[in-house]
Amino acid sequence: MPICRTVSDAVYVLNEIVRLDYNDKATIEASKYIPHGGYKQFLKVDGLKGKRLGIVRKPFYNFGNDTLKKIFAQHLDTLRQEGAILVDNLEIANIDAILNVGTSERTALMVEFKLALNKYLKELVASPVRTLADAIAFNKKFSDLEKIKEYGQNLFLEAQATNGSSNKEKAALQDMARLTRDDFVKLMIEYNLDALVTPFLGPYGVSVTSVLAIGGFPGISVPAGNDSKGVPLVFAFGD
């Protein structure tokens, strides 16, 4: 069963899971952006009134299915009826480069994974595994138990090979920062947008995930119905 069936449900769940942990640097940093009084205060019937929503159609609406087009057109009409201002037919300048930034994304992910895992393991009260290198060695030693032959540990090995300071790794981080600054951030500022809205269509087309992820921006997926085969359709709101 889904945890959330409405936006209100999602807000109440978010209110509970977003907590400050003084032993977790990430939550300490994130707490700066948690509104005093939590998120429930923003649950308003007329919450969309006057909000500027940017609609980027290319390439996110290129799914070539009239039924899907009709469904999403109906949802856009609903947003208008609820008072949102839709700024339509916007374009993200280097969208092709962003959608193909997978190598840079993966490099950054591997660097962060190694650093975060090493920090976590180091702080354990009692464990023979204190680093990613220890975990790799443990898996090798108990390869049958850990099913290394079936599943391998390529992600561990790839992450272990990073050090966070090579030219390749620095270039990857700089590449993502540049694309974010010159494209998504620029678009949001230029059109004074409160959020970007696109379909999130898995099997039907490209996803806005990379646009948001490379800059560390949040995205919320809102159910938008189902297609004729029962596949869920989703709207993604990014800010």
C-alpha positions in Angstrom: 0.0 0.0 0.0 1.3 3.5 -0.8 2.4 5.5 2.2 0.8 8.7 0.8 -2.4 9.1 -1.2 -2.6 12.9 -1.1 -0.4 15.9 -1.0 -1.4 16.4 2.6 -0.3 12.9 3.4 3.1 13.6 1.8 3.5 16.8 3.8 2.8 15.1 7.1 5.2 12.3 6.3 7.9 14.8 5.3 7.3 16.7 8.5 8.1 13.5 10.5 11.2 12.2 8.5 13.0 15.6 8.2 14.7 15.8 11.6 17.9 17.3 12.9 20.5 14.8 14.0 23.5 16.4 15.7 25.6 13.4 14.8 24.9 13.8 11.1 26.6 16.7 9.3 24.2 16.4 6.3 21.1 17.0 8.5 22.8 19.8 10.4 23.4 21.5 7.1 19.9 20.8 5.7 18.3 22.0 8.9 19.1 25.6 7.8 16.5 25.3 5.1 13.8 23.6 7.2 11.1 26.2 7.8 10.4 27.1 11.5 7.1 25.3 12.4 7.6 22.6 9.8 5.9 22.1 6.4 2.3 21.7 7.6 1.8 25.4 7.7 2.0 25.5 3.9 -0.9 23.2 3.4 -3.4 25.8 1.9 -6.4 25.2 -0.3 -5.3 28.2 -2.5 -1.6 27.4 -2.3 -1.2 27.5 -6.1 -2.7 31.0 -6.5 -0.1 33.3 -8.1 2.6 30.7 -8.3 4.7 30.8 -11.4 5.2 27.3 -12.9 7.6 26.9 -15.8 6.6 24.3 -18.4 9.5 22.8 -20.3 8.1 20.7 -23.1 11.2 19.8 -25.1 12.2 17.0 -24.7 10.0 15.9 -21.9 6.7 16.0 -23.8 7.9 14.1 -26.8 6.2 10.8 -26.0 4.1 10.6 -29.1 1.0 9.3 -27.5 -2.2 11.4 -27.9 -3.8 9.8 -24.8 -0.9 10.9 -22.6 -0.9 14.3 -24.1 -4.6 14.7 -23.3 -4.0 13.6 -19.7 -1.3 16.1 -19.1 -3.1 18.9 -20.8 -6.0 18.3 -18.4 -3.6 18.5 -15.4 -2.2 21.8 -16.7 -5.7 23.1 -17.0 -6.3 22.1 -13.4 -3.2 24.1 -12.3 -4.5 27.1 -14.2 -7.9 26.8 -12.6 -6.3 26.7 -9.1 -4.6 30.0 -9.8 -1.2 29.0 -11.0 0.5 31.1 -13.7 1.9 28.7 -16.3 4.9 30.0 -18.2 4.8 27.7 -21.1 7.2 26.5 -23.9 10.3 27.3 -22.0 13.6 25.7 -23.0 16.7 24.7 -21.0 19.6 25.9 -23.1 21.9 22.9 -22.9 19.4 20.2 -22.1 21.1 17.6 -24.4 24.4 18.0 -22.5 22.6 17.8 -19.2 20.8 14.6 -20.1 24.1 13.1 -21.3 26.0 14.1 -18.2 25.8 10.6 -16.8 29.6 10.1 -16.6 30.1 13.2 -14.5 27.1 12.3 -12.3 28.4 8.8 -11.7 31.9 10.1 -10.9 30.5 12.5 -8.3 28.3 9.8 -6.9 31.3 7.4 -6.4 33.4 10.1 -4.7 30.5 11.0 -2.3 29.7 7.3 -1.7 33.3 6.5 -0.6 33.6 9.5 1.7 30.2 9.0 3.3 30.6 5.3 3.8 34.1 5.7 5.3 32.8 8.3 7.7 29.9 6.1 8.8 31.9 3.0 9.3 34.6 4.8 11.2 32.0 6.0 13.8 30.6 2.5 14.5 31.0 1.5 18.1 32.1 -2.1 17.3 32.8 -3.5 13.8 35.6 -5.2 12.1 34.7 -3.3 8.9 35.9 0.4 9.3 36.4 1.5 5.7 35.2 0.8 2.2 38.4 -1.1 1.7 37.6 -3.3 4.7 34.2 -4.0 3.2 35.8 -5.0 -0.1 38.3 -7.3 1.6 35.5 -8.8 3.7 33.5 -9.6 0.6 36.5 -11.3 -1.0 37.2 -13.3 2.1 33.6 -14.5 2.4 32.8 -14.5 -1.3 30.5 -17.5 -1.2 28.5 -16.0 1.7 28.4 -12.6 0.0 27.6 -14.1 -3.4 30.4 -12.2 -5.2 30.3 -14.5 -8.1 26.6 -13.8 -8.8 26.6 -10.1 -7.9 30.1 -8.8 -7.8 31.1 -5.6 -6.1 31.9 -3.3 -9.0 30.4 -0.2 -7.4 32.5 -0.7 -4.3 35.6 -1.1 -6.4 34.8 1.9 -8.6 34.2 4.0 -5.5 37.4 2.8 -3.8 39.4 3.9 -6.8 38.4 7.5 -6.4 40.2 10.0 -4.1 38.1 13.1 -4.7 41.0 15.2 -6.0 42.0 13.9 -9.4 41.6 16.1 -12.4 38.8 13.8 -13.7 36.8 14.1 -10.5 37.3 17.9 -10.3 36.3 18.3 -13.9 33.1 16.3 -13.3 32.1 18.5 -10.4 32.9 21.6 -12.4 30.9 20.4 -15.4 27.8 19.8 -13.3 28.1 23.1 -11.5 28.5 25.0 -14.8 25.5 23.2 -16.4 23.3 23.9 -13.4 24.3 27.6 -13.1 24.0 28.4 -16.8 20.8 26.4 -17.5 18.4 25.4 -14.8 19.3 28.2 -12.3 19.4 30.8 -15.1 15.9 29.7 -16.3 14.4 29.9 -12.9 15.8 33.4 -12.2 15.1 34.8 -15.7 11.4 33.9 -15.6 10.9 34.3 -11.8 9.7 30.7 -11.4 8.5 29.1 -8.3 8.9 25.6 -9.8 9.6 23.7 -13.0 6.9 21.2 -14.1 7.4 18.3 -16.5 5.9 14.8 -17.0 8.0 12.1 -15.3 7.4 9.2 -17.7 9.9 6.4 -17.2 9.2 4.1 -20.2 7.7 6.8 -22.4 10.4 9.4 -22.6 13.3 11.3 -21.0 13.3 12.3 -17.3 14.0 15.7 -15.7 15.9 13.8 -12.9 19.4 14.7 -14.1 18.4 18.4 -14.5 17.6 18.6 -10.8 20.1 16.0 -9.4 23.3 17.5 -10.7 22.6 20.8 -8.8 21.2 19.2 -5.7 17.7 20.5 -6.3 14.6 18.8 -4.8 12.0 17.2 -6.9 8.5 16.0 -6.0 6.7 13.4 -8.0 2.9 13.8 -8.0 0.7 10.9 -9.4 -1.1 11.9 -12.6 -3.1 8.8 -13.4 -2.4 5.6 -15.3 -2.1 4.7 -19.0 -4.2 2.1 -20.7 -1.8 -0.7 -19.4 -1.9 0.5 -15.9 1.5 2.1 -15.9 1.6 5.1 -13.5 2.0 8.6 -14.9 3.6 11.3 -12.8 4.1 15.0 -12.8 7.5 16.2 -11.5 7.8 19.5 -9.7 11.4 20.8 -9.4 12.6 23.8 -7.5 
